[in-house]
């Protein structure tokens, strides 16, 4: 296990945390910081990944800011009730496979969902964590990363008690908004303890990525 620290930031604007990530990436590249996991919620925001047609998947942003960023993937939404985790991790020999890294992030989310009683798994060819029968798949979490000189950033967004109506303003990750779900939707809001979900995700990410702190 390699050491890391966990930064619990509460609720912070997207741009502030994005800048924090970039600074940590540079510091990690220099060897001035440990690997770091940022755990946060954001006020309402839409972000656009590097996919060429991502902007076309914003249908009606309204008052919600749209930000173009350097992660992979398409359009997505962040907002209250969504648990976001950004691992800023220096990948070492034996870890430098970004497809394998994405699968580890998926494992962490899938195992987190299992801890709170929601069965999740992968959908072939589609990054993220999914639930439901094959004829009615629903997406619980979106995953998108970037990597500079083998230091990762961006990460995982797990819908916990998220207001799913905001997804109606975009085609999330290129899908119809109706595909999105949350732990609260699958279980009922009263069954969800956000603090327990947060603790579970931190533990599962540490296990999946081989970090401890």
Secondary structure by P-SEA (a helix, b strand, c coil): cccccccccccccaaaaaaaaaaaaaaaaaccccbbbbbbccccbbbbcccccccccccccccbbbbbbccccccccccccbbbbbbbcccccccccaaaaaaaaaaaaaaaaaaacbbbbbcccccccccccccbbbbccccccccccccccbbbbbbccccccccccccccccccccccccccccccccccaaaaaaaaaaaaaaaacccc
